C-alpha cells in the first residue's frame, strides 16, 4: 500500500513527504523526534522540501520492499499515517488524512 501511495504521489506531481527521508537527511542530528523545523530544513534527502525521489536509497531495502516497489498496490490513497499499533491508515484526500493524524498522532 505504501508503495502505491508513493507511486500515486509521484504520478500526481506531489512531493513524497515521508518522515524517514527527513530522519535520514538529519543524520546524527536526529534525536528521536521530528519537529516542524526538521520538516522545513532542506537536505538532499528531505522529501518535504524536494520533489521526486531521494538521490540514493535511505536504507538497505529487503526483498519485500523491492517486490512492493515493483508491484505497488492499486489504490486511490495519497496519504498515510501510522496508527501506533504497527499498521497505517490510508486516505485519498487531505481532509480525511488530517482527521487520521488527529486521531492517531495527537
PyMOL commands that set and color helices and strands:
alter all, ss='L'
color gray80, all
select helices_A, chain A and resi 2-11+19-29+36-40+63-70+94-105
alter helices_A, ss='H'
color red, helices_A
select strands_A, chain A and resi 79-82+88-91
alter strands_A, ss='S'
color yellow, strands_A
deselect
rebuild
show_as cartoon
